[in-house]
Amino acid sequence: MREVFENGIVSCGDALGILREMPGASVDAVLTDPPYSSGGLHMAARQADPADKYQRTGTKRTYPPMLGDLKDQRSFTMWATLWLGECWRVSRSGAPCMVFSDWRQLPAMTDALQGAGWAWRGIVVWHKPSARPNLGEFKHDTEFVLYAVKDKARPTHRRCLPGVFKHAVNTARKVHVTGKPVELVKDLLAVTPEGATVLDPFMGGGTTALACLETKRRFVGAELSPEYMDLLTARIRQAEEALKQA
């Protein structure tokens, strides 16, 4: 199934298969939030329901099932290297790549990113002031965005962007258990020019597409879950209509 929007296209299916069907050098940037296969120190904990792993006790909401989050450490790294390699192939020279990760998968994801051919440029920090406390230890109030480029960086403006972004999670607006704030994604898109085509192989609730709409960029994406595909389609259609009326 494929949905064509005024500003982009999203296909329902496995990301790796969809990426392999895309032409080379056809997108200007990659920005994605893949399944972390994280949330625990041992296999049993990582294979728990994402609704239990990624939500605080007593504040749980019901979301559609999150698919593809049950890989062990070695298979996660191999899998990430494969799809990141396809992202490299379909990106134009100079394209930035931004991939979300938590602290547990940060080493594996940095290996996968470089193994796929990307030139690693650094890490952007997302500060979450509302994150859960950790009694007697440091608070886990950050997630990370690995930043890399294909070949050599080609800045499109002369602004100096920050390396830390502070955005609270708005639970009332979330439609995905690991959904990121739209404003955060809009901040990250500042490294791309207006009109750029942004690839997101793990669309989830459609946050990247919404951020692209609000910043005059195009999007190409994939989503494995039919339930999330229906949800993101409705959100994008609603956002398109709102922009027409603005």
N, C-alpha and C positions, 0 to 999 in steps of 0.2 A: 504494500500500500504506500502511495506517495501523495502528499498534499502540497499543492502549489499555491503559494501566497503572492501577494503583490510585491513583496520584498524578499522572497526567498522560497526554499524548497526543503521539506523534511520527509525522509523516508522511514518507514517502519520496518525494522529488521536488525540483524546483527551488524554492528559497526564495521567489523573487519571486511565482511562481504560487500557492504555498500561502498566502503572506501575503495575497494579493488575495482569497482565498476566506474569510478570517477576518472576523468581525464587528468593527465599530469599537468602541473603548473597552472591550476585553474582557480586557486583561492589565494587571498592576500594575507590571511592570518588564521591561526587556530586558537580557539579559546574553549576549554572544556573542563568538566568536572566528572571524571570517570568514577565508577565504583571503587572504593578504597580497599575492599576485602580486608578491613582492619577491625578496630573495635575490641581487640583483646590480645593478650600475650601468647595464647595457646590456640590450637586448631579449633577446639570445641567452642571457645569464646568467639572466634572469628566467624564461625559458621552459624552463629545464632541469628535469629530474625533481626534484620536491620532496624526494625521498629523498637527492639529492645536495646540494641547496641548503641544507637545514635540519638536516643532521647532520654531525658532525665526522668527518673521515677516520679510518678505523681503528676506529670504534665504531658502525658502521651496523648497524641491525636491519632486517628486512623487515616492511613494513606494507602494508596494502591501498593501491591507488593513491589519491592525493588529487586530487579533481576541482575544476575551477574556479580554478586557480592560474596561469593563463597570460595574464592581461590586461595590456595596456600601460597607461601612466600615465593617459591621458585616458579610456580606456574603464573603467578601474578606478574613477575618481572618479564618472563618470556612473552606473555600475552600483551603486556604494555609495549614491549619493544616492537612487536608485530604491527599493532595499529598506529603507533607513533611513526614507524617507518613508512606506512602508507600515507599518513598525514604529511610527512616530509616530501614524498613523491608528488602529491597533488598541490603542494604549496609552491608559489613563485619564489624566486630567489629574493632574499631579503625579508621574507615573511616572518613575523614573530609567532612564537608558539607559547601559550600560557596554559599550564595544567595545574589544577588544584590537587593538593595532597595534605594528609595530616602528618603528624610527627612520626608515627610508626612506619609509614610507607615512604617517607622522604628519601631514605637511602636507596631503596629499590627503584623509585621513580626517577631519581637522578641518573642512575645507571641505565635504565631503559631509554630515557630521553637521549642520552649521548650515544648509546648503542644503536639507536635508530638513525643517527646521522646529524642530529641537531647540535648547533654550537651553543652550549650552556652559557647564559649571560648573568644569572643570579637568581635570587629568590625574593619575591614580594610577600609581605606579611599581612594577613588579615587579622586584625585585633577584634575579638568578640567580647565586649564588656559584660555580656549577660551569661557567659559560659559557666558551667558547673564548677563549684569549688573543689579543692582536693586537700582534705584535712591533713595538716602537718607537712604538706609539700607545696610545690609551685602550682598555681592555677593553670589549667589547660585552656587558655583563652585565646589561642592563636591557631590558625590554619595557614597554609602556605600555597603560593602560586609559583611554580617553577617557570622561569622565563628564559627562552632560548630563541635563536633565529636560524633560518636556513642560509647557509653560506656566510654572509657578512651583513651586519646591521646597517640599515639605511633609514635613518631618522627622517620623519616627514614633517617635523616642526622643531622649533628651538626652545620649547618649554622644558623645564626640569621637573619630572614627575616624582612624587614621593615614593618611598619604598615601603611605607606602612599605611594601611587604610583602616579606619575604625568605623565599623558598621554593626549595629545590633541586629540580631535575628528577630524579625517580625513574625512571630508564630502565627498570628492571625492571617497573614498574607501568604504563608508557605503552602504549597500544594504538593510538595515532595519532601520525604523525610530528611533528606540532606540538602534541600534547596538553599541556594545562596541569594542574598539580597540583590535586587535588580540594580540598585545604586552602586553596589560594589563592582558588578560586571561593567557598568557604564564607566566607572573610573578606570578599569583595566583597558577598556577599548580606546582610551585616550592615546595609546601607543600606536594606533592605526589611524589612517586618514578617513575623512568622510567619504562615503561611497565604496569603501572596502568591502569585499566579500569575506565573511568570517565563517569558518568551519567549526561545527561542534558535533562530534560523533556520538555524544551522550547527552541528548537534549533534556531528558528528564521532564521537568515541568515547563520547559520552554523559556527559561530565564534569559539565556543568551539571545534568543530571537527577540524577546521584548526589549532588551537593552539595545539591540541593533536597530529596531524600529524607532526607538526614542533618540537615537544618535545618528540617524540617516546613514545606516550601513545595511548591507545585504547579508543574508545568512543562508548557509547550507548545513543540514543536520541529519542525524539519524537517531532513532530511539527504538530500543528492543521491545519494550512493553506496549502492547496494544492499548492498555488502559491509559498509560501516560500519553500515548500518541493521541488518543481522543481528547484528553485533558489539555494538552499543549495546543492542539488545533483550535479548540474553543477559545483559549486564552489569546492566541495570536489574532484570530478573527475579531475578537472583542477589542483588542488593542488597535487593530487597523481601523475599525469603525470609529473608535474614540479619536484617533488622530485626524480622521476626515472631518469630524465635527468640531475640532478644536479651532 
